[in-house]
Amino acid sequence: MSMKPSILILHAPGANRDAEAARACELAGGAPEIVHINQLRRGARTFSDYQMLLLPGGFSYGDALGAGVRLALDLQVYFHDELHAFIDSGKLVLGICNGFQTLVKAGMLPGATSTQRRRDAETQRNEIFLRRVTLTENACGHFECRWVHLAANRQATAPFLRELDELIFCPVAHGEGNVRVKDDAMLAEIEQGNLVAFRYVDADGRPAGGVYPRNPNGSVADIAGLCNRRGNVVGLMPHPEDHLLPVQNPLGGTGQLGLAIFKAMVRGL
């Protein structure tokens, strides 16, 4: 019998969706382990021990410097080489909510632009703080906690998204989920590079059109998630780990489970 793929679920102070993420990975056929960031710092665990990395939701470090910023600094200062080796090897990374914010603030999503890729690695490393994409305060001006519909972009660079032919229904719970870009050129590069992983849509799969509450935070182009150019780093603001079983659906439906995302990812490991 083949071994289940190992999945590192990174815990940092303030993260609070670890258990739900682990349950999602288990139901999808993976073997998750919740690992505190200090275990990685002292070498008790290493990124290379695992086949996938998952950054769960929550409020890492209390969002003291902005959502995901402090954890992004940890990843860049203490784990830059290890983490980039993990990504460069083709292993999968998923960030949910605060995890998505962390990946964006660390410069891993959507990753280097076409211009940046022509520059040397040290220059790219120094430029991660000159963000061309970010996540900021919701346009509505307050914390959003509601269920939304997502459509996967099946033309995106992440291969597992091609398996998701049904809408995903799951909740958002964030105050800083508004995807913004530096300019139209950056948005065009994201669109043309197929770096949009998920978009907010209505219950029939029609574009949200930026209309609240279908688009709960005002994200440009209804973007709910992004992927990198290689397709092995993916992040999204909503919480698919909160809709794993039909009984969790507040409307009583039986489909559109967030579990489909985890199953598709684990199958590809």
C-alpha positions as CSV (number, residue, x, y, z in Angstrom):
1,M,0.0,0.0,0.0
2,S,1.4,3.4,-1.0
3,M,2.2,5.9,1.7
4,K,0.1,9.0,2.0
5,P,1.8,12.2,0.9
6,S,3.2,14.2,3.9
7,I,1.9,17.7,4.4
8,L,3.5,20.4,6.6
9,I,0.9,22.7,8.2
10,L,2.8,25.6,9.5
11,H,1.7,27.0,12.9
12,A,2.8,30.5,14.0
13,P,1.5,32.3,17.0
14,G,-2.0,33.5,16.3
15,A,-2.8,31.0,13.6
16,N,-6.1,29.3,14.4
17,R,-7.2,27.2,11.4
18,D,-4.6,24.5,11.8
19,A,-6.9,21.7,12.9
20,E,-9.4,22.4,10.1
21,A,-6.7,22.4,7.5
22,A,-5.3,19.1,8.9
23,R,-8.8,17.6,8.8
24,A,-9.2,18.7,5.2
25,C,-5.9,17.1,4.2
26,E,-6.8,13.9,6.0
27,L,-10.1,13.6,4.3
28,A,-8.4,14.2,1.0
29,G,-6.0,11.4,1.5
30,G,-2.9,13.2,2.8
31,A,-0.9,12.8,6.0
32,P,-0.7,16.3,7.6
33,E,1.4,17.3,10.5
34,I,1.0,20.6,12.4
35,V,4.5,22.0,12.9
36,H,5.3,25.1,15.0
37,I,7.6,27.6,13.3
38,N,10.0,27.2,16.2
39,Q,10.4,23.5,15.4
40,L,11.7,24.5,12.0
41,R,14.0,27.2,13.4
42,R,15.7,24.7,15.7
43,G,15.9,22.0,13.1
44,A,13.5,19.5,14.6
45,R,11.6,19.6,11.3
46,T,12.7,20.8,7.9
47,F,10.6,21.8,4.8
48,S,12.4,19.0,2.8
49,D,10.7,16.4,5.1
50,Y,7.4,17.1,3.4
51,Q,5.8,16.9,0.0
52,M,3.5,19.9,0.5
53,L,3.4,23.0,2.6
54,L,0.1,24.6,3.9
55,L,-0.1,28.0,5.5
56,P,-3.4,28.1,7.4
57,G,-5.7,30.9,8.3
58,G,-5.8,32.9,11.5
59,F,-4.1,36.1,12.6
60,S,-0.4,35.2,12.7
61,Y,1.4,37.4,15.2
62,G,-1.9,39.2,15.8
63,D,-1.6,41.0,12.4
64,A,0.5,43.5,14.4
65,L,2.4,44.8,11.4
66,G,-0.4,44.1,8.9
67,A,-2.0,40.9,7.9
68,G,0.6,38.2,7.2
69,V,3.5,40.7,7.3
70,R,5.3,39.4,10.4
71,L,5.1,35.8,9.3
72,A,6.3,36.8,5.8
73,L,9.3,38.4,7.4
74,D,10.0,35.1,9.3
75,L,9.9,33.1,6.1
76,Q,12.2,35.5,4.3
77,V,14.7,36.1,7.1
78,Y,15.0,32.6,8.6
79,F,13.8,30.3,5.8
80,H,14.5,32.0,2.6
81,D,16.8,29.4,1.1
82,E,15.0,26.4,2.4
83,L,11.6,27.7,1.3
84,H,12.7,28.7,-2.2
85,A,14.5,25.3,-2.6
86,F,11.2,23.7,-1.7
87,I,9.3,25.7,-4.3
88,D,12.0,25.4,-7.0
89,S,11.9,21.6,-6.6
90,G,8.2,21.7,-7.7
91,K,6.6,20.9,-4.4
92,L,3.2,22.3,-3.7
93,V,2.4,25.3,-1.4
94,L,-1.1,26.4,-0.4
95,G,-1.9,29.5,1.6
96,I,-5.4,30.1,3.0
97,C,-6.6,33.5,4.2
98,N,-3.7,34.6,6.5
99,G,-1.5,32.1,4.6
100,F,-2.4,33.8,1.3
101,Q,-1.6,37.2,2.8
102,T,1.7,35.8,4.0
103,L,2.7,34.5,0.6
104,V,1.7,37.7,-1.1
105,K,3.6,39.9,1.5
106,A,6.6,37.6,1.1
107,G,6.7,38.1,-2.6
108,M,5.9,34.5,-3.5
109,L,2.5,35.3,-5.0
110,P,2.1,36.0,-7.8
111,G,5.9,35.9,-7.9
112,A,8.4,37.8,-9.9
113,T,7.1,39.7,-12.9
114,S,8.6,39.0,-16.4
115,T,10.9,42.0,-15.9
116,Q,12.0,40.8,-12.4
117,R,12.8,37.3,-13.7
118,R,15.6,38.8,-15.8
119,R,17.2,40.3,-12.8
120,D,19.6,38.5,-10.5
121,A,18.3,36.6,-7.4
122,E,19.7,39.1,-4.9
123,T,18.0,42.0,-6.6
124,Q,14.7,40.0,-6.6
125,R,15.1,39.3,-2.9
126,N,15.6,42.9,-2.1
127,E,12.7,44.0,-4.2
128,I,10.0,41.9,-2.5
129,F,9.0,44.8,-0.4
130,L,8.3,46.9,-3.5
131,R,5.1,45.0,-3.9
132,R,3.2,45.2,-7.2
133,V,0.4,43.1,-5.7
134,T,-1.0,43.3,-2.1
135,L,-3.9,42.5,0.1
136,T,-5.3,45.4,2.0
137,E,-8.4,46.5,4.0
138,N,-11.8,45.4,2.7
139,A,-13.5,48.0,0.6
140,C,-16.6,47.8,2.9
141,G,-14.4,49.1,5.7
142,H,-15.1,46.2,8.1
143,F,-14.4,42.5,8.9
144,E,-16.3,40.2,6.6
145,C,-17.7,36.8,7.7
146,R,-20.0,35.3,5.1
147,W,-20.3,32.5,2.6
148,V,-19.3,33.1,-1.0
149,H,-19.1,31.2,-4.3
150,L,-15.8,30.6,-6.0
151,A,-15.0,29.6,-9.5
152,A,-11.7,28.0,-10.3
153,N,-9.8,29.3,-13.3
154,R,-9.2,26.0,-15.2
155,Q,-6.8,27.7,-17.5
156,A,-4.6,28.8,-14.6
157,T,-1.0,27.6,-14.3
158,A,-1.8,25.4,-11.3
159,P,-2.6,22.0,-12.8
160,F,-5.0,20.8,-10.1
161,L,-7.4,23.6,-10.9
162,R,-8.3,21.9,-14.1
163,E,-10.1,19.2,-12.1
164,L,-12.5,21.7,-10.4
165,D,-15.5,21.9,-12.7
166,E,-18.0,22.7,-9.9
167,L,-18.3,26.0,-8.0
168,I,-16.9,26.0,-4.4
169,F,-19.2,27.4,-1.7
170,C,-17.3,28.4,1.5
171,P,-16.9,31.2,4.0
172,V,-14.7,34.2,4.1
173,A,-13.5,35.6,7.5
174,H,-11.1,38.5,7.0
175,G,-10.6,42.2,7.3
176,E,-7.8,42.6,4.8
177,G,-8.7,40.5,1.8
178,N,-8.9,43.2,-0.9
179,V,-6.5,42.2,-3.8
180,R,-5.0,45.4,-5.3
181,V,-2.4,45.8,-8.0
182,K,0.1,48.5,-8.7
183,D,-1.3,49.4,-12.1
184,D,-3.1,48.2,-15.2
185,A,0.1,46.7,-16.6
186,M,0.4,44.4,-13.5
187,L,-3.2,43.3,-13.7
188,A,-2.7,42.6,-17.4
189,E,0.4,40.5,-16.6
190,I,-1.6,38.5,-14.0
191,E,-4.5,37.9,-16.5
192,Q,-2.3,37.1,-19.5
193,G,-0.1,34.8,-17.4
194,N,-3.1,32.9,-16.1
195,L,-2.1,33.6,-12.5
196,V,-5.7,34.1,-11.2
197,A,-6.6,30.8,-9.4
198,F,-10.1,31.6,-8.1
199,R,-12.6,34.4,-8.7
200,Y,-15.7,35.4,-6.7
201,V,-18.9,34.6,-8.6
202,D,-22.6,34.5,-7.9
203,A,-24.5,31.3,-7.1
204,D,-25.0,30.6,-10.8
205,G,-21.3,31.0,-11.6
206,R,-21.7,34.5,-13.2
207,P,-19.0,37.1,-12.5
208,A,-19.4,39.0,-9.3
209,G,-18.6,42.1,-11.2
210,G,-17.1,43.7,-8.1
211,V,-20.6,43.9,-6.6
212,Y,-20.8,43.5,-2.8
213,P,-21.5,41.1,-1.2
214,R,-20.8,38.6,-4.0
215,N,-17.3,40.1,-4.1
216,P,-17.0,40.6,-0.3
217,N,-13.9,42.7,-0.2
218,G,-13.7,44.7,-3.4
219,S,-10.8,42.8,-4.9
220,V,-9.8,43.9,-8.4
221,A,-11.2,41.7,-11.2
222,D,-13.0,39.6,-8.5
223,I,-9.8,37.9,-7.7
224,A,-10.2,35.5,-4.8
225,G,-6.9,33.6,-5.2
226,L,-3.6,33.6,-7.1
227,C,-1.0,31.2,-8.3
228,N,2.6,31.6,-9.4
229,R,4.0,31.1,-12.9
230,R,5.1,27.5,-12.2
231,G,1.7,26.7,-10.8
232,N,2.9,25.1,-7.5
233,V,2.2,28.0,-5.2
234,V,-1.4,28.9,-4.7
235,G,-3.3,31.1,-2.3
236,L,-6.9,32.1,-1.7
237,M,-8.8,34.3,0.8
238,P,-11.9,32.1,1.5
239,H,-11.8,29.0,3.7
240,P,-12.5,25.8,1.8
241,E,-11.5,23.8,4.9
242,D,-14.7,25.0,6.5
243,H,-16.9,23.2,4.0
244,L,-15.7,19.6,4.0
245,L,-19.0,17.8,4.6
246,P,-22.6,18.6,3.4
247,V,-23.7,19.1,7.0
248,Q,-21.6,22.2,7.2
249,N,-23.5,23.9,4.4
250,P,-25.8,26.6,6.0
251,L,-28.2,26.4,3.1
252,G,-28.5,22.6,3.3
253,G,-27.0,21.8,-0.1
254,T,-24.9,18.7,-0.8
255,G,-22.4,19.8,-3.4
256,Q,-19.8,22.6,-3.9
257,L,-17.6,21.3,-1.2
258,G,-14.3,23.0,-0.4
259,L,-12.9,19.4,0.0
260,A,-12.7,19.2,-3.8
261,I,-9.7,21.6,-3.7
262,F,-7.8,19.5,-1.2
263,K,-8.6,16.2,-3.1
264,A,-7.3,17.7,-6.3
265,M,-4.1,18.9,-4.7
266,V,-3.4,15.7,-2.9
267,R,-3.9,13.6,-6.0
268,G,-1.2,15.6,-7.7
269,L,1.4,14.9,-5.0
